[in-house]
Amino acid sequence: MTNHIYNHDDSEKKWQKQWADWQLFQNSEKQDDSDKEKEYLLFAFAYPSGSGLHVGHVESKTALDILARFKRMNGKNVFFPVGWDAFGLPAENYAIKTGIPPAETTKNAINTFRRQIQRLGISYDWANEVATNHPEYYKWTQWIFLQLYKKGLAYQGVGRVNWCPTDQTVLANEQVVSGKCERCGSQVIQKELKQWYFKITQYQDELLSGLDTVDWPEATRQQQRNWIGKSQGLDVDFKLKGNDGVTLTVWTKFWETVFGTTFLVIAPEKFKSMRLERLISKENVSQVQGYIDQAFKKTEEERRVGEKEKTGVNTGLKLINPANGLEVSLFIADYVLSNVGTAIVMGVPAHDTRDFAFAKKFDLPIIQVVKFLNEDLNQRVFQGKNAVEADEPNGILVNSGKFDGLSVLSEGKAAMAEWLIQEGFSRWHTTYKLRDWLISRQRYWGAPIPVVYDPEGQPHPVKEEHLPWLLPTDVDFKPFGESPLKSSKEFFERTEKLYGKGWIPECDTMDTFVDSSWYFLRYVDSRNKHAFADPTQLAKWLPVDLYLIGPEHIVLHLLYSRFFTKFLRDEGYVKFDEPFMKMRHQGMILGPDGKKMSKSKGNVINPDEIIEKYGADTLRIYEMFMGPLEADKPWDTGSVIGIYRLLLRIHRLVVQNQKMIQNSGSHKLKRNLHQVLKKVTEDLPALKFNTSIAAVMIFINSWEEAVKTEKCALTDEDLQIFLKMIAPTAPFMAEDLYQQLLEHVKTGEKNSIHLQSWPAYSPDLALEEEMILPVQVNGKLRGQIILSTSSEITPVEVLVQAKALPSVQKWLTSKKILKEIYIPNKIINLVTD
């Protein structure tokens, strides 16, 4: 070990090739690992864009790679697979723009990603690599569709979509900007099309209860709960005045305010479906129809946002409030959505901010039905300044008939519900926000829906022996008003050849969420031609032990993956309820300007450039050191250089160590080594990468100081401990120095450092020599004492030292100590009168 200069480029490329030749990380293929405890580590399915990785992608991959290497060294049989969410709109749009088929651009993008990831030293199991656009993968996506179809969980229905009349194509919500097509600027309309759905609502209760069994961030679980939106309330019937045969049913959680209802609001779709236009006066027809037409042009998201504007139209129809017999007006407003509750809401303007604004705009009555002990709250309502929510503490019912004087939050709410139900005005009803999953896409670049239609237009599943139901290649993938697959001559000829004259194929493709909702299952047996995965492999590896995923995917992707898992469990293919037992989220690497990286902002950092200048180890360590994994962090090239210098210091120390006289080394340095080893051992599995690196930095400082002042060297044994300790984080340099060390000590061993066991720290050596003990008086910090951890000291002696502190004594003067609390190695608290 005589080379003081570290050539990161030569070294890293050398070990990248060597690891590939050794097939180091294909652990799932090794039969001799079957007795080890498994560890399935999963990173969210990556979409391979043409621009390749930027440094924001590096953080999450590196974090999970460090954990994978650490777990392997700790005796786990680690499965760490990789694949590509390769279907989808971005590749298709690029194809439309350039004329290059998406299969070609996607293949090139995957090759770029693969090269960059391997250069980073990410220890993926490449033997099980998958891509959703490969027929051997989407064959099983289609197979799952067929199983759902057999059970009635895949069905066809009419759904509303965003439609561009100029481009004659369906648009995703993100392609609609201010109600217009982002591509051509035309006003987007809502259009009804026959679509395919998955009946995810079949599992809505289990999708809720399962959240209590997983180790996920609470915010993530709550977002899932909110999306499912289970809520118990009452259906309350309002009869149309002058037409006893028509009843409008409102679902509400705030039935205790029903006496304060002064208007009803109905969704435009609900108004049309009930054919209420036949009941309105002729002078209102034009205005009502005009409003409905405008509402149908808006996307659902625009209607949610538009709730703030409180648009609406009075139908002129009157209903009878069942609680007090008063007439209330019926309005149509597009902020009421057809898929929420009963699509009809009751307006209680005194006790709902939204209803208050609506009532003020349309000059509607405001009736206070809850009075508050806080007179300021009452004045807000009386003076018409704002609404006060009915569940404000200490409210009592007023203007509510026989319920006046009852407390709203206790007996009032219960008594009102009982009365409404007994009178036949109402009944209990549990609602969900969750709706069935619309999977049809009128696009080219996706898995074809495996359905064919007979000459009468009836749908039939494609036979399993005809899977994969191949995506045709003779397609004009530019949008022309219908699904691009309709332009394929081969697709229609294939269908008639296999199913008969007059049979035609389904020309929609599947939502790419379908592809990514089961990929973690295919990974474990990715080359299986007879099943989506062998049951023994599924039982061996699943469920996933840790899923690292960005916070942008925490609702739909997770919900759909859980739905697939529960369905396949019910069909007997898997034996577990939840696919991802533990989940964590990585933050975002921001540009140097503190903003999200994007080409348009010109703040994207290319990892290839950083690796070329400073090496992959530098990039890995820098991103792990930037801050907590879950936090957003801005890029700082100056700090990258600092990490590069740290690696050069490590290289110099290790090389110089072999030139020094071998001895037992500095006792203090040995203690420091075991202290940092303890810290790293605890921090890595907790994903506290930044603090583990900080501890290594402190050790490097102490090592340099020991070399300078004591001229001592680490023993070969301690040097191996150090190199193994940094191997997961700096895999290239650790391997390089470890192999040089093996040559120096002439053991004849040639195995990779990444196949070695993780070193165990000595508890005695890892113990701090001194301990700071805080001293409190009546719970407030008043001083601290320093104790030696190497000497035995009794609790009495500790308390004597604590009470002798001048900063403590002044708080004990003229006081009687009632209690002396001493928690060893933690704290002292003196309680006085």
C-alpha positions, 0 to 999 in steps of 0.5 A: 500500500504505497500509493498516496494518490487516489484515482477515483475514476480508475478505481470505481470503474475497476470495482464496478466491473469486478462486482459484475463479474463476481455477480456479487449482489444476485443473492436471490439466485443463491440457494445456499442463502435459503436459511438466512433471514430474508430482507426485501428492500424495495424502491418505488418503480422508476419511470425511465425518462429520456433525460436520464437521472439527475442528482435528486434520483440518487438520494433514494437509491443510495439510501436503500443501497447503503441499507442493503449492503449493511443488512447483507453484512449483518447476515440477512439474505437481501433481495434488492430488485430493480425495474422500470415503469416503462409504459405511459404518457410521457414516452407517447407524447415524446413519440408524437413530437418526434415521430420516434416509436415509444418502444425505441425511446423507452429502450434507450432511456432504460439503457441510460438509467441502467448505466448511471445506476451501475456507475453509482454502485447501487447493488441491485439484483439485476438478474430479476430486472423487469420492464412493464412494456415487455410482453412477458411482463404485461402478459401477467398484468392482463392475466390479473385483469382476467381474474378480476373480470371472472369475479366481477371486479373488472366491469364496463361502465359509462364514465366522464372524461376530459375531451379536447374537441380540436385534438379529438382526444381524451386528456388527463387532468394534468393536461387541462390548464384553466379549463383548456387543452395545454396542447392547443388551447381549446376549451375542454369539455366533459364527455361520457365514454364507455370505460373499464373499471376495477371494483376497488370499493369491494375492499374499502373497509379492509383497505381502511382497517389494514392501515392499522397493521403497517409501520408507515408515517402517520401522515401517509396513513391519514391521507389514505384514510381521507381518500377512502373517506369513510363517514357515518351520517344520516340521509335526510329526505326533503320533499319537493313542494307541490309534487309529493312523488319527488324526494331529494335526499341529503346526506349529512354529518351535521343533522343537528343543524337541520332546523337551520337549513335554508336552501339545498344545493344539487350537483348538475349531474344529479339534477340531470339524472333526476330529470328535474328540468321537467319540473322547472318553469319555462323562464328558468330553463335557459338559465339553468341549462346554460349553467349546467352546460358550463359546469360540464366543461369543467374538470372535477379539480376545477370544480373543487377549486371553484368552490371558493367562488360559490357560483350557482343558479336558482332552479325556482323549485322549493322543498319542505324542510322536514324538521320545521316545515319551512320552504327552502330553495333548490340551487344547482352549483358545480362545487357539489360533486356527483360522486360525493354523498348523495350529490345534494347538500343542505345549506346551513349558513349560520354554521358553515362558512361555505354555506354562509358565503353562498347565502350572502351572495344569493341573499338567502335567510340565515337562521342560527340554531346553535347558541354559544356561551361565548357571546362574541361567537353569537355576535358574529352570526347575528351581525352577519359577519361569518358562520360559526361551526356547530361543533364549537364547544359549549353550544346549545340548540336554539330555534330547534323546536323541542330540542331547544336548550340541549347541548349540541355535542352531547344529548342534542345530536343524539336526540335529534338523530333519534327523532328524525329516524322515528319520524321517518325523515331519515336513516343511518347511511355510511358513505365513502369518498372512494370510487371504483378505479377507472383504468381505460386510457385512449392512448397507445403506449400501454398494455392492451385491455384483454377484451374482444367484442362479438358481432353484437358488441358484447364484451368477452375476455381474451382467452388465457392461451392468447396472452400476452395480448400483444400491443400492435406496432402498425399504429399511428400513435398520433391522436385522432379522436379515438384510441390509437389502436383502432388504426392497427390493421394487424390488431383487427385481423388477429382478433378475427383470425382467433375469434371469428368474423365480425369480432373486434378488439378493445382498443383502449389500453390500461392505466399505467397504475395497473402495471405498477400495482403488482410489480413487487410480486413479479420481481421475486420470480421475474422469468417465470413463463407459467405464472406471475410468480411461483408460490414458494418464491412469493412465500419466501420473500413477501411481504416487502420489509421496507418500501422507500417511496416519494411522498407524491405516490402515497395515495393512489399507487399504494391504494391500488397495490394494496387492492391487488394484494388483497384480491390475490390473497382471496384467490389463494395466490399470496398468504399476506394481507398487506404488501409493504409492512414498513414504509418511509419517504425520502425528501427532495434534492432541490436545485442550488437556488432552493427550487425544485429541479427542472430543465425549464429553471436550468437548475438540474445537476447531472450526476454524471458530471459530479461522478466524473469530477469527484467520484461516485463515493463522493456523490453518495456520501454528500447526498446522505450527509445533506440532512435527514433523509425525509427532508428537502435539501438544496444542492451545494457544490462547495459542500460536495468538494468538502466530502471529496476532500474527506475521502482523500483524507481517509485514503491518505490515513489508511495508506500511511497507516501501513507505513507506521510501526505496528503496535496496539495503537492508541487506547483513546483512538481504539475507544473512538473507533468502537464508539463510532462503530456503535453509532453507525451500527445504530444509525444505518438501520434507522436511516439516520445516514447524516448523523452516521457520517458526521460520527465518521468525520469526528473519528477521522479528526481524532485519527489524524490527531492521534497520528500527529501527536502519538505517531500511532497506527491502527492495528490491522484488525482495527483497520479492517473494522474501519473499512467494513464500517464505511463499506456500505456508504463508500463501497468503491473506496472501501473495497479498494483499500480492503483489497490492498490491506489483504495484500499487505497482510498476505492472508491470501484472501480475495473475497470482497469486503461486501461479503464480510460480516459486519464488525461488532463493537465492544460495549466496554470500549464504546462506553464514553469515558465521561458522562454529563448528568443534568441536575434539576431543582423542581424540574428546572435545569440548574446545573450538571456534574461530570462523572467518570464511567470507568469508576464506581460511584454510589447514588449517595455520592452522586447526590452529594456532588449534585447538591454541592454545585454552587448553581444548585445550592442557591436554589436549595437555600432555606428550602426543605428537600422533599424528594431526591430523584436519581435515574442512573446515567440519565438525570437528577431532580431535587424536589423542594417545598 
